[in-house]
C-alpha cells in the first residue's frame, strides 16, 4: 500500500474528503494523459498555438488599433471642426452647407465599416483570452493538486511523528515504572 493510499484510508480524512481527493487525482491523470497526447506539451503562455492571421484579420487588427487611439480621435475631431468651420465661413460657396449632410454621410460610412472590423478584432482577442483562461485553469488545477499532495505528506509525517512520540512515552513510562518498582523493592 502506498503512502497516498494510506493517508486516504486513515481516520483523519473523512469519506467525503477522500472522494474529493480521488476526483482530483482522476482529473490530474486525465490531464496528464491529454498533455502526453499533445505535440506541444508546454503550458507556457508564449507557446500557445496562435493560428496564422489572414489578411482580413490583420486588417481588422490594424483598423481597431488605429481607431482605438487618442491620435485618431484628435485627428478626426480636428478634421470635423475644420470641415464645419470651412463650410460655415464659406457662406453661399460652401461645399456642404449647414445641416452638413455630406459630413454625416461620411461619418456614417466610417462607422459602418469600422464597427465590423473592430468586432472581428475583438472576437479574435476574446478567443485568445479564452485560451489563456483555459491555460490558467489547468495551471491552477495542477497547483491545487500539488498542494493537496503536500498536505497529505505533511499529515503522514505528523502521524508518524505522533506514533514515535507515543512509543517513546510508552517506553519512558515502562522504564519509569520499572525504576519505581526497583526503588520500592529496595525499601
C-alpha positions as CSV (number, residue, x, y, z in Angstrom):
1,X,0.0,0.0,0.0
2,X,1.4,3.4,-1.0
3,X,1.6,6.4,1.3
4,X,-1.1,8.1,-0.7
5,X,-3.5,5.2,-0.2
6,X,-2.6,5.0,3.4
7,X,-3.5,8.6,4.1
8,X,-6.8,8.4,2.3
9,X,-7.8,5.4,4.3
10,X,-6.6,7.0,7.6
11,X,-9.2,8.1,10.1
12,X,-8.1,11.7,9.9
13,X,-9.7,12.2,6.4
14,X,-13.4,12.0,6.0
15,X,-15.1,9.8,3.4
16,X,-16.2,12.9,1.5
17,X,-12.7,14.4,1.5
18,X,-11.3,11.1,0.3
19,X,-13.8,11.1,-2.6
20,X,-12.9,14.7,-3.5
21,X,-9.3,13.8,-3.4
22,X,-9.8,10.8,-5.6
23,X,-11.7,13.0,-8.1
24,X,-8.8,15.5,-8.1
25,X,-6.4,12.7,-8.7
26,X,-8.5,11.3,-11.6
27,X,-8.7,14.8,-13.1
28,X,-4.9,15.0,-12.9
29,X,-4.4,11.6,-14.5
30,X,-6.7,12.7,-17.4
31,X,-4.9,16.0,-17.8
32,X,-1.5,14.4,-17.8
33,X,-2.7,11.9,-20.5
34,X,-4.0,14.8,-22.6
35,X,-0.7,16.5,-22.2
36,X,1.2,13.4,-23.4
37,X,-1.1,13.3,-26.5
38,X,-0.5,16.9,-27.4
39,X,2.5,17.7,-29.6
40,X,3.0,20.9,-27.6
41,X,3.5,19.7,-24.0
42,X,4.4,23.1,-22.5
43,X,1.8,25.3,-20.9
44,X,4.0,28.4,-21.4
45,X,1.8,31.3,-22.5
46,X,4.3,32.3,-25.1
47,X,4.0,28.9,-26.7
48,X,0.2,28.8,-27.0
49,X,-0.5,27.9,-30.6
50,X,-1.7,31.1,-32.4
51,X,-3.0,30.4,-35.9
52,X,-1.5,32.4,-38.7
53,X,-3.6,35.5,-39.3
54,X,-5.4,36.0,-42.6
55,X,-5.2,39.3,-44.5
56,X,-8.7,40.3,-43.2
57,X,-7.8,39.6,-39.6
58,X,-4.6,41.6,-39.8
59,X,-6.5,44.5,-41.4
60,X,-9.2,44.3,-38.7
61,X,-6.5,44.4,-36.0
62,X,-4.8,47.4,-37.7
63,X,-8.2,49.3,-38.0
64,X,-9.0,48.5,-34.4
65,X,-5.6,49.8,-33.2
66,X,-5.8,53.0,-35.2
67,X,-9.4,53.8,-34.4
68,X,-8.9,53.0,-30.7
69,X,-6.2,55.6,-30.3
70,X,-6.1,59.2,-29.0
71,X,-4.2,60.1,-32.1
72,X,-7.2,59.2,-34.3
73,X,-9.7,60.9,-32.0
74,X,-7.7,64.1,-32.1
75,X,-7.2,63.9,-35.8
76,X,-10.8,63.2,-36.5
77,X,-12.1,65.9,-34.2
78,X,-9.8,68.4,-35.8
79,X,-11.0,67.3,-39.2
80,X,-14.6,67.7,-38.2
81,X,-14.0,71.2,-36.7
82,X,-12.2,72.3,-39.9
83,X,-15.0,70.9,-42.1
84,X,-17.6,72.8,-40.1
85,X,-15.6,76.0,-39.9
86,X,-14.7,75.8,-43.6
87,X,-18.4,75.4,-44.6
88,X,-19.7,77.9,-42.1
89,X,-17.2,80.6,-43.2
90,X,-17.7,79.9,-47.0
91,X,-21.3,81.1,-46.8
92,X,-23.1,80.6,-50.2
93,X,-20.0,78.9,-51.7
94,X,-20.0,76.1,-49.1
95,X,-19.5,72.5,-50.5
96,X,-21.6,71.1,-47.6
97,X,-24.0,73.8,-46.2
98,X,-25.3,73.9,-42.7
99,X,-27.0,70.6,-41.9
100,X,-23.7,69.1,-43.1
101,X,-25.4,66.2,-44.8
102,X,-22.1,65.2,-46.6
103,X,-20.3,65.1,-43.3
104,X,-23.0,63.0,-41.7
105,X,-22.8,60.6,-44.7
106,X,-19.0,60.3,-44.4
107,X,-19.2,59.7,-40.6
108,X,-22.0,57.1,-41.2
109,X,-19.8,55.3,-43.8
110,X,-16.9,55.4,-41.4
111,X,-19.0,53.9,-38.6
112,X,-20.5,51.3,-40.9
113,X,-17.1,50.0,-42.0
114,X,-15.1,50.3,-38.8
115,X,-17.6,48.7,-36.4
116,X,-17.5,45.2,-38.1
117,X,-13.7,45.4,-38.3
118,X,-13.4,46.3,-34.6
119,X,-15.9,43.4,-33.7
120,X,-13.8,40.9,-35.7
121,X,-10.7,42.1,-33.9
122,X,-12.4,41.8,-30.5
123,X,-13.7,38.3,-31.3
124,X,-10.2,37.1,-32.2
125,X,-8.9,38.7,-29.0
126,X,-11.6,37.1,-26.9
127,X,-10.7,33.7,-28.4
128,X,-7.1,34.3,-27.3
129,X,-8.4,35.3,-23.8
130,X,-10.3,32.1,-23.6
131,X,-7.2,30.1,-24.4
132,X,-5.2,32.0,-21.8
133,X,-8.1,31.4,-19.2
134,X,-8.1,27.7,-20.0
135,X,-4.3,27.6,-19.6
136,X,-4.6,29.4,-16.3
137,X,-7.3,27.0,-15.1
138,X,-5.1,24.0,-15.9
139,X,-2.1,25.5,-14.1
140,X,-4.4,26.3,-11.1
141,X,-5.7,22.7,-11.0
142,X,-2.1,21.4,-11.1
143,X,-1.1,23.7,-8.3
144,X,-4.1,22.7,-6.2
145,X,-3.3,19.0,-6.7
146,X,0.3,19.5,-5.7
147,X,-0.7,21.5,-2.6
148,X,-3.1,18.7,-1.7
149,X,-0.3,16.1,-2.1
150,X,2.0,18.3,0.1
151,X,-0.8,18.4,2.8
152,X,-1.1,14.7,2.6
153,X,2.7,14.2,3.0
154,X,2.7,16.6,6.0
155,X,-0.2,14.7,7.6
156,X,1.6,11.4,7.1
157,X,4.8,12.9,8.7
158,X,2.7,14.2,11.6
159,X,1.1,10.8,12.1
160,X,4.5,9.1,12.0
161,X,5.9,11.6,14.5
162,X,2.9,11.1,16.8
163,X,3.4,7.3,16.7
164,X,7.1,7.8,17.5
165,X,6.3,10.1,20.4
166,X,3.6,7.7,21.7
167,X,6.1,4.9,21.5
168,X,8.7,7.0,23.3
169,X,6.2,8.0,26.0
170,X,5.2,4.3,26.4
171,X,8.9,3.3,26.7
172,X,9.7,6.0,29.2
173,X,6.6,5.1,31.2
174,X,7.7,1.5,31.3
175,X,11.2,2.5,32.3
176,X,9.8,4.8,35.0
177,X,7.5,2.1,36.3
178,X,10.5,-0.3,36.3
179,X,12.6,2.1,38.3
180,X,9.7,2.8,40.6
181,X,9.3,-0.9,41.2
182,X,13.1,-1.3,41.8
183,X,13.0,1.6,44.4
184,X,10.0,0.0,46.1
185,X,11.7,-3.4,46.2
186,X,14.8,-1.9,47.8
187,X,12.9,-0.4,50.7
